[in-house]
Amino acid sequence: MYQLLPLTAPDPTPLGDDELARLYAYPESLDRPYIRVNFVASADGAATADGLSAGLSSAPDRRLFGVLRQLAEVVLVGAGTARAENYGGASKPNRTTGVPPRIAVVTASAQLDPAARLFTDTQVPPLILTASSAPAENLRRLADAGAEVVALAGDRVDGAQVVTALAGLGLYRVLCEGGPHLFGDLLAADAVDELCLTVSPILVGGGIDRIAMGPDHPPRGLRLASALAEDDVLLLRYLRDR
């Protein structure tokens, strides 16, 4: 993997995982949740291939995916993505704490299977961010499966509530892995600080799903902070231009 931007030498040298970790380090001395969103898209803008983001992934994308997880305190994901991608717990430890990041799932209904890998294949109990209107039986089942369940006021969970809940738990280094509706809700709340976008050299065509879907909001400006490339895969990092 080579760094195209910012160019640090006339002849770029391959980046190891330690160099990637330094390049993608979170800001120091955070006093609020910093939301980093990581997505992969096809060259023609599709968010999935055959219904899954894994259909667009590649060795460079998976490598960066692993490094980003090792920098995070919590991995934030929507329930639909957790089900479709068969999420389990993170396995590699955080580079600072030595403990794998928690998986936090956003679900208004708390309709998750306690026998899923999310609960059975993890070193750290998952965090469930749900609505206070969710059926009490669902909340009990997930708590009994070992999850920490946080019920937020209302019948849905919006982006602002997610950020407030993470702040209350002291989770500031946040990695959001989707899906599109959660990303859209975070954008509507102007809560996204960074977008890591892998552009896969694939044309999907057909009805293309976007990486962000949700409420209308004003355009959010971004600044290109870095660009990496390997095997025709482009890995872009954008920072929110505030």
N, C-alpha and C positions, 0 to 999 in steps of 0.2 A: 504494500500500500504506500503510495507516494503523496506528498503534500504539494498541491498546486497553488494554494493560496492560504495564508500569506507565504510567499516564496522566501525561504530562509537561506538558500544557497543556489548558485548557478546550476549545479547538478544535484537535484534532490536525492536523498538516500531513503531507503525503505524505512517505514516507521514500525517500531516494535510496540508491544502493548503498553510499556511504560511511557513511551512518547505519546501514544494516543491518550493515556490517562492524564498526562500533563496538559495536552491540548484541549481536552474536554473537561477539565476540572471545573467544579462549581465555584462561583464566587465565594470568597472567604467572608467570615463574620456576617452571615445571614441573620436577619431578624424577622423573617417571614418565609413561607414556603416559596421556593423558586421552582417553577414548573417548566421542566424540559420535556418536550414531546418528541417521540421518535417514531417515524413512519417510513415505509417503503412504498414507492409508486412506480408504475411502468413509465416508459418514455412518452406514452400518449396519455398519461394522467390517471390510469386506473389504480384503485387502492387494493384490488384483489385480482387473483387469477384462479379460476375454478372455485370461487367463493371464499378463498383463504389468502391472507397476506403471505403465508408461507410459499405460495406459488410464485411469488415475485422475489423471494429472498435468494441469497447467494453467499458464497464463502466470505467475501469482504463484509457484507451486511451482517452476517451472523457473528463475525469476529467483533465488529464494533458494538453490536447488540450486547455481547458479553461484557465488554469493557464498560459500557454505559451502566449496566446493572451493578457492576462492582463499585461504581462511584455513588450510587443512589442509596438513600436510607429507606425509600419506599417506592414500589412499582405500582403505579395507578392504572387500573384497567376497567373498562365497562363490562357488565355481566355477559352481554352477547359475545364479545370477543373472548372472554374467559371460557365460555362454553364451546364456542366454535374451534378455538385453538387448543382446547383441552389443557388449560393452564394447571401446572403444579407449582410448588414453591420454588423460589430461586435457590440454586445450589451453591454457587460460588460466593465466598465471603466478601463483604465490603472491604475495600482496601484500607480504610481507616479504623473501622470498628472491629473487623474480624468476624462479623456476624452477617449472614445473608440478608439482603433487604426484604422487608415485609411485602407481601402482595396485598394491595388494597383494592377491593372490588366495589364499584358503584352500581347499586341495584335498587330501584324504588320498591320493588315487591319482595326482595329477599328470597326470590324463588331460585335457589341454588341447591344442588344435590350434595348432601353431606358426605356421600360416598365418592364424590369426585376427587381427582388428584389434588385439587386446590387444598383439600382438607387432609388427605391421607398421604400425600407425597410432598412433605414440606418439613423443614427444620424449624421454621418460625410460624406461629399461628397467624392465619390470614386476618386481615382487617376488613370488615364489611360495613360500608357506608350506605345506609338505607333510609327510607322514609318512615316517619312515625306512623303512617297509615298502613304499613306492611302488616300482613296477618301475623298475629302474635305467635301462632304455631310455627311459622317460618323462622321467626327470630329465635324461638326456643331451640329448634332443631339445629340451627347454625351455631348457637352458643354451646349446645351440648357436643357438637362436633369439634369444639376447641377454638372457634373463631372469637375475636373481639368484635362485638356488634355495636355500632354507633347509630342510633336512630335520630334522624334530623327532622325538624318540624316540617309538616306539610305532606303532600301526596306525591311529590317528586323530589329529586335531588339535583339542584342546579350547581353550576360551576362555582359560584361564590360560596355556597355552603360547603362544598368539598374543600376549598382552600381554608375556610375557617376551621373545619374539623381537623385537618392536618396540622394547622397551626396550634390548636389546642392540645394535640398529642406530641408537639415538639418535633414533627417530621418536616424538615425544611428542604432537604435535597430530594426532589420528587422527579421520577421518571414516568411519564405517561406513555403507555404503549397502545392507546386506542380504547375503543374504536372510534369511528367517525363522529358518532353522536356525542360522545364524551368530549372529544376534541372540540366539536362545535359549541358545546355548552361552556367550555373553558374559554374559548375565543369570545363568546358573547359577554362573559364576565371580565374580559380583558385581563385574564389571569395567566396567559401563556407568555413566558419570558424567553423561550428558546425553541426552535424547531430544528431537529436533526432529520434531514430528508435524504434517503437513499434513492437514487434514480436507477431503476433496473433497465438494462438494454433489451427490453421486450415490448412489443406492440400487442395489446390485448384486444382493442376494438370493441364493437358491440356497445351495449349499455354500460357506460363507465361510472362506477361509484367514486365519489370524491373522498379524499382523506378526511375532510371536515364537512359535517352536515348538521344543521341545527338552526337556531334562531338567527334572524337577520341582525347585522351589527355593522357599524362603520368599518371601512377597510383598516387593517392593522399593518403599519409599516414595519419592515424588517431590514436588517443590515447583514450582509454576507460576511461572516467571521472567518470561515475556512472552507476549503474545498480539497477533497482527497479523491484519488482514483486508483482503481485496480481492476484489471480484466474487463474493461469497458463499463465498469460500475462506477458511478459518480456519487460521492458521499458529501453532502452539503450541510453546513451548520449556519443557521441564521439566528441572530439575536433581535429581540424586539426593540425597535427604534422608538423610544419614548421621548 
